[in-house]
Amino acid sequence: MSWTGRGGRRSYHHGNLREALISAALDLIAQKGPAGFTFAEAARQAGVSPAAPYRHFRDRDALMADVARRGFEQFEQRLAAAWNDGRPSPLAALERMGGAYLAFARDEPAYFSAMFESGLPVAEHRDLQEAGDRAFGVLRRACEAIVATMPAGKRPPAMMMALHIWALSHGIASLFARGDAARRALPMSPEELLEAATLVYLEGLGITSKGKA
């Protein structure tokens, strides 16, 4: 596959049409947001006829779902690498995961938008739903590891904890860490804000920073 141009319209010559359309969709998401373009525009951005995308995708939603799925797969890899099986301690690894969440929003704003802002009915796209569940599963397993260090009678539900930390991380990423023009100003770094918010939350559950290396 070869392309001409950079940062604008891509000219598709030969090779993998699916990859060309994914790249075109990412360009358009970056320019217009996940709801701001049509299937025909994606074809035009890729330099192919309006009918060509139907060889691989039944409609625009199917294309967007594939983009979002790929985003979640990359997201899962980043979270898993940051968690690193909880080394050197679960709390230190959890903090790294928070940084990885923010970094993904900053580094991959088009994927981030496709994953969380496309408005797709996730239940109708099984591959996308499963990819999202796997990414969340990294955070859930991290919370299970942290909860397991607590006395048996004082352990909060790991799923509840994972959902709360996800909400904290995602809110800060969406507001203050994203890599597009929607990012809001903040008088501290997003990482500092997330670290402080997570610390307050964990201490409220009786989890202290003693286990952090």
RAHUWO-V900115 format. One record per backbone hydrogen bond with DSSP energy under -0.5 kcal/mol. NH is the residue of the N-H (numbers start at 0). CO is the residue of the C=O. Records with the same first field share a line. If there is no record, write none. Layout:
NH=CO + CO
This chain:
1=13
9=44
10=3
11=9 + 45
12=1
16=14
19=15
20=16
21=17
22=18
23=19
24=20
25=21
26=22
27=23
28=24
29=25
30=26
31=27
32=27 + 28
35=32
41=37
42=38
43=39
44=40
45=41
46=42 + 43
47=42
51=48
52=48
53=50
54=51
55=52
56=52
62=58
63=59
64=60
65=61
66=62
67=63
68=64
69=65
70=66
71=67
72=68
73=69
74=70
75=71
76=72
77=73
78=74
79=75
80=76
81=77
82=78
83=79
85=82
86=82 + 83
92=88
93=89
94=90
95=91
96=92
97=93
98=94
99=95
100=96
101=97
102=98
103=99
104=100
105=101
106=102
107=103
111=107
112=108
113=109
114=110
115=111
116=112
117=113
121=119
123=120
124=121
128=124
129=125
130=126
131=127
132=128
133=129
134=130
135=131
136=132
137=133 + 134
138=134
139=135
140=136
141=137
142=138
143=139
144=140
145=141
146=142
147=143
148=145
149=146
153=150
154=151
155=153
160=156
161=157
162=158
163=159
164=160
165=161
166=162
167=163
168=164
169=165
170=166
171=167
172=168
173=169
174=170
175=171
176=171 + 172
177=172
178=104
182=179
183=174
192=188
193=189
194=190
195=191
196=192
197=193
198=194
199=195
200=196
201=197
202=198
203=199
204=200 + 201
205=202
206=201
207=205
210=207
211=208
